[in-house]
Amino acid sequence: MAKLKDMLGTQASIAQESRTAVSSFKSNHDKNKMISAYVDAERYTKFKAINERRGISSNKILNLLIADYVLQYEKLLDE
């Protein structure tokens, strides 16, 4: 998760954000997948409020989390 913390540690400019793992996800023209999750209401409210103050969409943060997770554990697929 160190990479995600680095990405989220400071306010990045739009130009910097376009170079993140999310931009490579967006450039993939395969079918996109929609996911849903049940989250504690209080925690989700805080999550959404933090994202609004940072000027980043919740969807983008979730994509960053997934991208970071895959990068961290992708080696398991090679076994």
DASUL-V766233 format. One line per field, one symbol per residue. burial: 1 if it has 16 or more other C-alpha atoms within 10 Angstrom, else 0. Layout:
BEGIN
burial=???
END
This chain:
BEGIN
burial=0000000000000000000011000000000000000000000000000010000101001011101100000000000
END
